[in-house]
């Protein structure tokens, strides 16, 4: 019994164009910022508070909850 030979795949895109595309994508990426102080995830920008987008949203929603509860206690 003979094994089937594996077919040779030819690249569809020339290597030069593929390399140019890789360089273009790497230039468009957002530079990595610092680590989130709460969970340690990457932050997109190093603002006043180094928080990732998840922790920032949780903080905003916590503020909204506190604002809604404050008038009820008075």
PLY file of the C-alpha trace (Angstrom):
ply
format ascii 1.0
element vertex 74
property float x
property float y
property float z
element edge 73
property int vertex1
property int vertex2
end_header
0.00 0.00 0.00
1.21 3.47 -0.87
0.51 6.58 1.14
-1.13 9.47 -0.58
1.27 12.30 -1.12
0.24 15.51 0.56
-0.69 18.19 -1.97
1.67 21.13 -2.28
-0.11 24.39 -1.53
1.02 27.47 -3.39
0.54 30.81 -1.66
-2.32 32.85 -3.09
-0.87 36.18 -2.00
2.72 37.00 -2.94
5.05 37.19 0.09
5.91 40.85 -0.58
2.27 41.94 -0.35
1.73 39.80 2.73
4.71 41.42 4.47
3.45 44.92 3.59
0.03 44.08 5.02
1.57 42.80 8.26
3.60 46.01 8.65
0.53 48.17 7.98
-1.55 46.36 10.59
1.18 46.56 13.23
1.48 50.33 12.67
-2.28 50.80 13.22
-2.41 49.01 16.56
-3.06 50.98 19.71
0.07 51.18 21.82
-0.23 49.25 25.02
-0.62 51.34 28.11
-0.07 50.47 31.70
-1.74 47.79 33.78
-5.14 48.27 35.41
-4.80 48.96 39.13
-7.83 46.78 39.94
-7.55 43.66 37.80
-4.14 43.96 36.11
-5.46 43.98 32.53
-3.93 46.15 29.81
-5.24 49.71 29.63
-5.68 51.53 26.35
-4.40 54.82 27.68
-2.73 56.01 30.84
-5.21 58.62 32.00
-5.67 60.08 35.46
-6.74 56.66 36.71
-5.13 53.62 35.10
-8.27 51.47 34.76
-9.20 49.02 32.01
-12.51 49.58 30.24
-14.32 46.94 32.32
-13.26 48.41 35.67
-14.03 51.93 34.43
-17.59 50.85 33.47
-18.08 49.14 36.83
-16.96 52.31 38.60
-19.38 54.46 36.59
-22.28 52.09 37.27
-21.43 52.09 41.00
-21.55 55.90 40.98
-25.00 55.77 39.33
-26.25 53.32 41.96
-25.03 55.58 44.79
-26.68 58.64 43.21
-30.00 56.80 42.92
-29.91 55.58 46.53
-28.90 58.90 48.12
-32.27 60.75 47.67
-34.18 57.81 49.11
-32.24 57.97 52.40
-32.95 61.66 53.02
0 1
1 2
2 3
3 4
4 5
5 6
6 7
7 8
8 9
9 10
10 11
11 12
12 13
13 14
14 15
15 16
16 17
17 18
18 19
19 20
20 21
21 22
22 23
23 24
24 25
25 26
26 27
27 28
28 29
29 30
30 31
31 32
32 33
33 34
34 35
35 36
36 37
37 38
38 39
39 40
40 41
41 42
42 43
43 44
44 45
45 46
46 47
47 48
48 49
49 50
50 51
51 52
52 53
53 54
54 55
55 56
56 57
57 58
58 59
59 60
60 61
61 62
62 63
63 64
64 65
65 66
66 67
67 68
68 69
69 70
70 71
71 72
72 73
